[in-house]
Amino acid sequence: MKYNCDDCGGEMHEPRLCLVMFSPLDENEESFHRISNLCAHCRGLKRVDVAKAYPPKARALTRTMKAPLGYLFALELLKNRWVPYPVALSGKPLWLYGKGELGQLAREFFCYVGVEVAGWFEQDEPAPLDAQVAVCIVRDSSYGAIERRLFERGFRDIVPFYDLADSVRGNHPLENGWIARPTRADFEGIGRVMGCWEGLVSLAHYLNFLAWRILREEWIFDDINITKDNLFFIPEVVNVLHDHEMFLDGGAHHGEISERFSKLAPNARIVAVEPDDRNRAKFSRHHSWRVHDYALSDLDDFAKFAEGFGLCSKLTPDGNVQKMAYRIDSIGISPTFIKLHLEGGDLAALRGAEKTLVRCRPIVAVRVDHNSDGLWKTADYLMNLLPDYRFLFRNHCWCGSAAVVYAIPCERERQALCIAA
């Protein structure tokens, strides 16, 4: 198939959609954006806020934008792109890049699914250039920046770990490499949610998340900080905390989040829920709070649970054990702050908390990066259920990971202002 440049009409070997910013000569007129299919020559003549794919067949196309797009324009950009292709093992020796928490998870994952890992490395450590390199870093740098550095070293087969894992996971519960396939109804929902975020910062984070999940592109906005340091406790949340919080830690893991919250609100009551036996045992060894041994869902019943997978343990039809699951409405608490990190079961848990949410009007911080519910359904549920709330979106890691929807009741800010006065 042949393609032509939208400006000069020259023939192109492949489409190269660019986000072009036009600045009118009249300073009273606002600049505007347009999607254009431009050849290399015309890209050099325009103020194009997009870096071309580097290397030519790189997985991540990085778009650097000066300000969040209008959401109608952004929807068109998301709709009118090609579908990302899935990643697969290439048959080359597999090396892992990154030795942090995700690198360790990757080693355990590949061991479980029976894929041999030839080695792992980071920064300037040696590795064979003919290897397939799975990037196991989502916290410290964008994927595109890491990919470019590896390409400059001579590596040519570079893939995100989560994407590769999704192609070989079998019955392992790790699903972070999902690629969204939005329907028309999904785009309608995305558009509805997109207009309800508070401020341009939330919109920029949301577009960054959507671009990776739908297109496997990184849309990078100026002055947008992606950091895990304030996961679940962004300044907008911390600024409205009071001395008598009841914190529901859904998916408490080893207690890291409960511990951080206890330092922010020393007098808080903490209700921790962690159904995985190993996770719960480690929680209890390091913390004095009671941790409950059931799961959270939208039904009070036994359900299959993937036990023994650490951070990846969750309710799933492929689970290896039966666990009791409860609705938050059934456990008899009145939380002022609900945090949920349930590996994809978060929307079901919110639906099981409908009465509690309406009655208690808590702060809500919920992860949305584990399945396609996070594109819009989780946020839409909260936005329809909770009037007079502020809704914010933050990515706390790259590659569409650690994405959180925050819902903050407006009266909290008013109360905080009164106390400060």
C-alpha positions in Angstrom: 0.0 0.0 0.0 1.3 3.5 -0.9 1.1 6.6 1.3 1.5 10.2 0.4 2.7 13.1 2.5 -0.2 15.5 3.4 2.0 18.6 2.6 4.2 17.9 -0.4 2.4 14.9 -1.8 5.6 12.8 -2.0 5.3 9.1 -1.8 6.1 7.4 1.6 6.9 3.8 2.4 5.0 3.8 5.6 2.5 6.1 7.3 3.9 8.6 9.7 1.1 10.4 11.6 2.4 13.5 13.4 0.9 15.9 15.8 1.7 19.3 14.3 1.3 22.6 16.2 0.6 25.6 14.0 1.3 29.1 15.5 -0.6 31.9 13.6 1.3 35.1 12.8 -1.4 37.1 14.5 -0.6 36.8 18.2 -4.3 37.3 19.1 -5.1 34.0 17.5 -4.6 30.8 19.4 -2.3 28.1 18.1 -4.0 24.9 17.0 -3.0 21.2 16.3 -3.6 19.0 13.4 -2.9 15.3 12.7 -0.8 15.1 9.5 0.9 12.3 7.6 4.3 13.9 6.9 7.4 12.8 5.1 10.8 13.3 6.7 11.5 16.5 4.7 8.2 18.1 5.8 8.6 17.0 9.4 11.8 19.0 9.4 10.0 22.1 8.2 7.1 22.0 10.7 6.9 22.5 14.4 6.2 18.9 15.0 5.9 18.0 18.7 6.6 14.3 18.0 9.8 12.2 17.8 9.8 9.8 14.9 10.1 6.1 15.8 13.7 5.4 16.8 14.9 3.0 15.7 12.6 2.8 12.6 10.9 -0.3 13.9 11.0 0.6 17.5 8.0 -0.4 19.6 7.6 3.0 21.4 6.7 6.1 19.4 7.3 9.0 21.7 5.2 12.1 21.4 6.4 15.1 23.4 3.6 17.7 23.8 3.5 21.2 25.1 0.1 21.0 26.7 -2.7 18.4 27.1 -4.7 18.1 23.9 -8.4 18.9 23.8 -10.1 15.7 24.5 -12.1 15.5 21.3 -8.9 15.9 19.3 -7.2 13.3 21.5 -10.0 10.8 20.9 -9.5 11.1 17.1 -5.8 10.6 17.5 -6.4 7.5 19.6 -9.0 6.1 17.1 -7.2 6.7 13.9 -4.0 4.7 14.6 -2.9 1.2 13.8 -3.3 -1.6 16.3 -0.1 -2.5 18.2 1.2 -6.0 17.3 1.7 -8.5 20.2 5.2 -9.4 21.4 6.5 -12.9 21.2 9.7 -14.8 22.1 12.0 -14.5 19.1 14.1 -17.7 19.7 17.2 -15.7 20.7 18.7 -15.9 24.1 16.5 -13.9 26.5 18.2 -11.3 28.7 16.4 -9.1 31.3 17.4 -5.4 31.5 16.8 -4.2 35.1 17.6 -5.8 38.4 15.1 -4.0 40.6 11.7 -5.3 41.9 10.3 -5.8 38.5 13.4 -7.6 37.3 13.1 -10.0 40.2 9.4 -10.5 39.4 10.4 -11.2 35.8 12.9 -13.9 36.8 10.3 -15.6 39.0 7.7 -15.3 36.2 9.8 -16.9 33.5 10.9 -19.6 35.8 7.3 -20.4 36.5 6.2 -20.5 32.9 9.3 -22.6 31.8 11.1 -19.9 29.8 14.9 -19.9 30.2 16.5 -16.6 31.0 20.1 -16.5 29.8 21.0 -13.5 32.0 20.2 -10.1 33.3 22.0 -6.8 33.3 21.6 -3.1 33.8 23.2 0.2 32.7 26.6 -0.5 31.3 26.9 -4.2 32.2 27.8 -6.5 29.3 25.2 -8.6 27.5 25.2 -10.2 24.0 24.0 -7.9 21.3 22.1 -10.7 19.5 19.9 -11.3 22.6 16.2 -10.5 22.9 16.1 -7.9 25.7 13.1 -7.6 27.9 13.1 -4.2 29.6 12.1 -4.7 33.3 12.1 -1.0 34.3 8.9 1.1 34.5 9.7 3.4 37.4 12.9 5.5 36.7 12.6 6.3 33.0 10.3 6.2 30.1 10.4 3.0 28.0 11.3 5.0 24.9 14.3 6.5 26.5 15.5 3.1 27.7 14.9 1.6 24.3 17.0 4.3 22.6 19.9 3.8 25.0 19.9 0.1 24.3 19.6 0.6 20.6 22.6 2.9 20.7 24.6 0.2 22.5 23.8 -2.2 19.5 20.8 -4.2 20.7 18.1 -4.6 18.1 15.5 -6.9 19.7 14.1 -4.9 22.5 10.7 -5.4 24.1 8.8 -4.4 27.3 8.8 -7.2 29.8 5.0 -7.0 30.5 4.2 -7.3 26.8 6.5 -10.4 26.4 5.0 -11.9 29.6 1.5 -11.5 28.3 2.3 -13.8 25.3 3.6 -16.7 27.4 1.9 -16.4 30.8 -0.4 -19.5 30.5 -2.2 -19.7 33.8 0.1 -17.3 35.6 -2.1 -14.4 36.9 0.2 -11.6 35.6 -1.8 -9.6 33.1 -0.1 -6.2 33.1 0.8 -6.4 29.4 -2.7 -6.1 28.1 -3.4 -4.2 25.0 -6.7 -2.4 24.8 -9.0 -3.0 21.8 -11.6 -0.3 22.4 -15.0 -0.5 20.8 -17.2 2.4 19.8 -18.9 2.2 23.2 -15.5 2.3 24.9 -14.6 5.5 23.1 -17.9 7.0 24.1 -17.1 6.1 27.7 -13.5 7.4 27.4 -14.9 10.7 26.0 -17.4 11.0 28.9 -14.7 10.4 31.5 -12.2 12.6 29.8 -14.3 15.7 30.3 -14.6 15.1 34.1 -11.0 15.1 35.3 -10.0 18.0 37.4 -7.4 20.1 35.7 -4.9 19.6 32.8 -2.5 17.5 34.9 -5.1 14.7 35.3 -6.0 15.0 31.6 -2.3 14.7 30.6 -1.8 11.6 32.9 -4.9 10.0 31.5 -3.8 10.6 27.9 -0.4 9.1 28.7 -2.1 6.0 30.1 -4.5 5.7 27.1 -1.8 6.2 24.5 0.3 3.3 25.9 -2.6 0.9 26.5 -4.3 1.5 23.1 -1.4 2.5 20.8 1.8 1.5 22.7 2.9 5.1 22.3 4.3 7.4 25.0 2.7 10.8 25.0 5.0 12.9 27.2 3.7 16.2 28.4 5.8 19.0 29.8 5.9 19.5 33.6 4.1 16.2 34.2 5.9 14.2 36.9 5.5 10.4 36.8 6.8 9.1 40.2 5.9 6.2 42.5 7.1 8.0 45.5 3.6 9.3 46.2 1.6 6.3 45.1 -1.9 6.5 46.7 -0.9 9.6 48.6 -0.5 12.5 46.2 -0.5 16.1 47.7 -4.2 16.6 46.9 -4.9 13.6 49.2 -2.4 14.3 51.9 -3.6 17.9 52.3 -7.1 16.9 53.3 -6.3 14.1 55.8 -7.5 14.5 59.4 -6.6 12.9 62.7 -9.3 10.3 62.8 -9.2 8.4 59.6 -10.3 4.9 59.1 -8.1 3.5 56.3 -9.2 0.4 54.3 -6.2 -1.1 52.7 -7.6 -3.5 50.1 -4.8 -5.7 48.7 -2.5 -4.9 51.6 0.3 -7.2 50.4 3.2 -6.9 52.9 1.8 -3.7 54.6 3.9 -1.1 52.8 1.0 1.2 52.1 -0.5 0.8 55.6 2.8 1.7 57.1 3.1 4.8 54.9 -0.4 5.9 55.8 0.2 5.4 59.5 3.0 8.0 59.2 0.8 10.4 57.5 -2.1 9.9 60.0 -0.7 8.5 63.2 -4.1 8.3 65.0 -5.7 6.4 62.1 -7.5 3.1 62.4 -6.2 0.7 59.7 -8.3 -2.2 58.3 -6.0 -4.3 56.2 -7.3 -7.0 53.8 -4.9 -9.5 52.2 -6.2 -12.9 51.0 -2.8 -14.4 50.0 -1.4 -16.5 52.9 2.2 -15.8 52.2 1.7 -12.1 51.8 -0.5 -11.9 54.9 2.2 -13.8 57.0 4.8 -11.4 56.0 2.5 -8.5 56.8 1.9 -9.9 60.3 5.6 -10.4 60.9 6.4 -6.8 60.4 3.3 -5.0 61.6 1.0 -5.1 64.6 -2.3 -4.3 62.7 -4.7 -7.2 62.2 -4.9 -8.2 58.6 -8.1 -10.0 57.4 -7.8 -13.1 55.3 -10.7 -12.7 52.8 -10.9 -11.1 49.4 -13.0 -8.1 48.3 -15.5 -8.4 45.5 -19.2 -7.7 44.5 -20.5 -10.9 46.0 -20.4 -12.6 49.4 -19.3 -16.1 48.4 -16.4 -18.4 47.8 -14.3 -17.7 44.7 -11.3 -19.0 43.0 -8.0 -17.3 43.9 -4.5 -17.5 42.5 -2.5 -18.1 45.7 1.2 -17.9 46.1 2.1 -15.4 43.4 3.1 -12.4 45.5 2.1 -9.1 44.0 0.2 -11.0 41.3 -2.1 -13.0 43.6 -5.8 -12.3 42.8 -9.3 -13.6 42.3 -9.4 -15.3 38.9 -11.3 -18.2 37.3 -7.9 -19.9 36.9 -7.2 -19.7 40.6 -5.6 -22.7 42.5 -7.5 -22.3 45.8 -10.9 -21.2 47.0 -11.1 -18.0 49.1 -14.0 -16.3 50.9 -14.9 -13.0 49.2 -17.0 -10.3 50.8 -18.5 -7.0 49.7 -17.2 -4.0 51.5 -20.8 -3.3 52.3 -20.9 -6.5 54.3 -17.9 -6.2 56.5 -19.3 -3.6 58.9 -16.9 -0.7 58.7 -17.2 3.1 58.0 -14.0 3.9 56.1 -12.9 7.5 55.5 -10.3 6.4 53.0 -10.5 3.3 50.7 -7.4 2.2 48.9 -7.7 -0.7 46.4 -5.0 -2.6 44.6 -6.7 -5.9 43.6 -4.9 -6.8 40.4 -8.0 -6.2 38.2 -10.8 -6.9 40.7 -11.0 -3.3 41.8 -14.2 -2.4 39.9 -16.0 -5.4 41.3 -14.9 -4.4 44.8 -16.2 -0.8 44.3 -19.5 -2.2 43.1 -19.6 -4.2 46.3 -19.0 -1.0 48.3 -21.8 1.1 46.8 -23.7 1.7 50.0 -20.5 2.4 51.9 -19.3 4.9 49.3 -22.6 6.8 49.4 -23.0 6.7 53.2 -19.4 7.4 54.2 -18.2 9.5 51.3 -14.5 8.4 51.7 -11.5 9.4 49.8 -10.9 6.6 47.2 -7.6 5.7 45.6 -8.0 2.7 43.2 -5.5 1.1 40.7 -6.8 0.9 37.2 -3.9 -0.5 35.2 -4.5 -4.3 35.4 -7.3 -4.7 32.8 -9.5 -2.7 30.4 -11.9 -1.7 33.1 -9.3 1.0 33.8 -9.8 2.7 30.4 -13.0 4.3 31.7 -15.4 2.0 33.5 -13.9 2.3 37.0 -13.8 6.1 36.8 -17.2 6.3 35.2 -18.7 4.2 38.0 -17.3 6.5 40.7 -18.2 9.7 38.8 -21.8 8.6 38.4 -22.1 7.4 42.1 -20.4 10.3 43.9 -21.6 13.8 43.4 -19.5 16.8 44.6 -16.2 14.9 44.3 -12.9 15.9 42.7 -11.6 13.2 40.3 -7.9 13.0 39.5 -5.8 10.6 37.5 -2.1 9.9 38.0 0.4 7.5 36.4 3.0 6.5 39.0 5.1 4.4 36.6 5.7 4.3 32.8 4.3 1.7 30.4 0.7 2.3 31.6 1.6 0.9 35.1 0.7 2.0 38.6 -2.2 4.2 37.3 -4.6 5.4 40.0 -8.0 7.1 40.0 -8.4 9.4 43.0 -11.8 10.6 44.2 -11.8 13.2 46.9 -15.0 14.6 48.4 -15.2 18.4 48.0 -16.2 18.9 51.7 -12.7 17.5 52.7 -11.0 20.5 51.1 -13.5 22.9 52.7 -12.9 21.3 56.1 -9.2 21.5 55.7 -9.4 25.2 54.8 -11.5 25.8 57.9 -9.0 24.0 60.1 -6.1 26.0 58.6 -7.9 29.2 59.1 
